[in-house]
């Protein structure tokens, strides 16, 4: 079975819907720590906000990191950190260093 072909507008609409679903899912899972996401998937909410900002810049739109993070987190980043971020264990931090080295190759 071959994948269906979509026109550009449909492709962008589907991608946008998938992005919105991902953001909504992450907002609903504040228990999932960014370091865990980085260790398992090689990206986290901060990466997603950076990609969002970079996409805006590619369109000639200036967007501050803090504003991009608020779009992804649904609140100011510092507020999200205070409410949801837990200290990373030494084991998770070591995993993170190893994961970063693997993802940068």
MODELLER restraints for C-alpha pairs under 7 A, 6 or more apart:
rsr = mdl.restraints
at = mdl.atoms
rsr.add(forms.Gaussian(group=physical.xy_distance, feature=features.Distance(at['CA:23:A'], at['CA:72:A']), mean=6.13, stdev=0.5))
rsr.add(forms.Gaussian(group=physical.xy_distance, feature=features.Distance(at['CA:27:A'], at['CA:73:A']), mean=6.18, stdev=0.5))
rsr.add(forms.Gaussian(group=physical.xy_distance, feature=features.Distance(at['CA:27:A'], at['CA:74:A']), mean=6.93, stdev=0.5))
rsr.add(forms.Gaussian(group=physical.xy_distance, feature=features.Distance(at['CA:30:A'], at['CA:84:A']), mean=5.96, stdev=0.5))
rsr.add(forms.Gaussian(group=physical.xy_distance, feature=features.Distance(at['CA:31:A'], at['CA:84:A']), mean=6.68, stdev=0.5))
rsr.add(forms.Gaussian(group=physical.xy_distance, feature=features.Distance(at['CA:33:A'], at['CA:85:A']), mean=6.56, stdev=0.5))
rsr.add(forms.Gaussian(group=physical.xy_distance, feature=features.Distance(at['CA:34:A'], at['CA:44:A']), mean=5.19, stdev=0.5))
rsr.add(forms.Gaussian(group=physical.xy_distance, feature=features.Distance(at['CA:34:A'], at['CA:45:A']), mean=6.49, stdev=0.5))
rsr.add(forms.Gaussian(group=physical.xy_distance, feature=features.Distance(at['CA:35:A'], at['CA:96:A']), mean=6.80, stdev=0.5))
rsr.add(forms.Gaussian(group=physical.xy_distance, feature=features.Distance(at['CA:37:A'], at['CA:43:A']), mean=6.11, stdev=0.5))
rsr.add(forms.Gaussian(group=physical.xy_distance, feature=features.Distance(at['CA:37:A'], at['CA:44:A']), mean=5.36, stdev=0.5))
rsr.add(forms.Gaussian(group=physical.xy_distance, feature=features.Distance(at['CA:38:A'], at['CA:44:A']), mean=5.54, stdev=0.5))
rsr.add(forms.Gaussian(group=physical.xy_distance, feature=features.Distance(at['CA:38:A'], at['CA:96:A']), mean=6.78, stdev=0.5))
rsr.add(forms.Gaussian(group=physical.xy_distance, feature=features.Distance(at['CA:39:A'], at['CA:95:A']), mean=6.26, stdev=0.5))
rsr.add(forms.Gaussian(group=physical.xy_distance, feature=features.Distance(at['CA:39:A'], at['CA:96:A']), mean=5.35, stdev=0.5))
rsr.add(forms.Gaussian(group=physical.xy_distance, feature=features.Distance(at['CA:39:A'], at['CA:99:A']), mean=5.61, stdev=0.5))
rsr.add(forms.Gaussian(group=physical.xy_distance, feature=features.Distance(at['CA:42:A'], at['CA:99:A']), mean=6.95, stdev=0.5))
rsr.add(forms.Gaussian(group=physical.xy_distance, feature=features.Distance(at['CA:42:A'], at['CA:103:A']), mean=6.44, stdev=0.5))
rsr.add(forms.Gaussian(group=physical.xy_distance, feature=features.Distance(at['CA:45:A'], at['CA:72:A']), mean=6.84, stdev=0.5))
rsr.add(forms.Gaussian(group=physical.xy_distance, feature=features.Distance(at['CA:46:A'], at['CA:69:A']), mean=6.62, stdev=0.5))
rsr.add(forms.Gaussian(group=physical.xy_distance, feature=features.Distance(at['CA:49:A'], at['CA:68:A']), mean=5.15, stdev=0.5))
rsr.add(forms.Gaussian(group=physical.xy_distance, feature=features.Distance(at['CA:49:A'], at['CA:69:A']), mean=5.06, stdev=0.5))
rsr.add(forms.Gaussian(group=physical.xy_distance, feature=features.Distance(at['CA:49:A'], at['CA:72:A']), mean=5.87, stdev=0.5))
rsr.add(forms.Gaussian(group=physical.xy_distance, feature=features.Distance(at['CA:50:A'], at['CA:65:A']), mean=6.95, stdev=0.5))
rsr.add(forms.Gaussian(group=physical.xy_distance, feature=features.Distance(at['CA:50:A'], at['CA:68:A']), mean=6.99, stdev=0.5))
rsr.add(forms.Gaussian(group=physical.xy_distance, feature=features.Distance(at['CA:52:A'], at['CA:68:A']), mean=6.55, stdev=0.5))
rsr.add(forms.Gaussian(group=physical.xy_distance, feature=features.Distance(at['CA:53:A'], at['CA:63:A']), mean=5.81, stdev=0.5))
rsr.add(forms.Gaussian(group=physical.xy_distance, feature=features.Distance(at['CA:53:A'], at['CA:65:A']), mean=6.86, stdev=0.5))
rsr.add(forms.Gaussian(group=physical.xy_distance, feature=features.Distance(at['CA:53:A'], at['CA:68:A']), mean=5.78, stdev=0.5))
rsr.add(forms.Gaussian(group=physical.xy_distance, feature=features.Distance(at['CA:56:A'], at['CA:62:A']), mean=6.71, stdev=0.5))
rsr.add(forms.Gaussian(group=physical.xy_distance, feature=features.Distance(at['CA:56:A'], at['CA:63:A']), mean=6.75, stdev=0.5))
rsr.add(forms.Gaussian(group=physical.xy_distance, feature=features.Distance(at['CA:69:A'], at['CA:77:A']), mean=6.16, stdev=0.5))
rsr.add(forms.Gaussian(group=physical.xy_distance, feature=features.Distance(at['CA:70:A'], at['CA:76:A']), mean=4.86, stdev=0.5))
rsr.add(forms.Gaussian(group=physical.xy_distance, feature=features.Distance(at['CA:70:A'], at['CA:77:A']), mean=6.06, stdev=0.5))
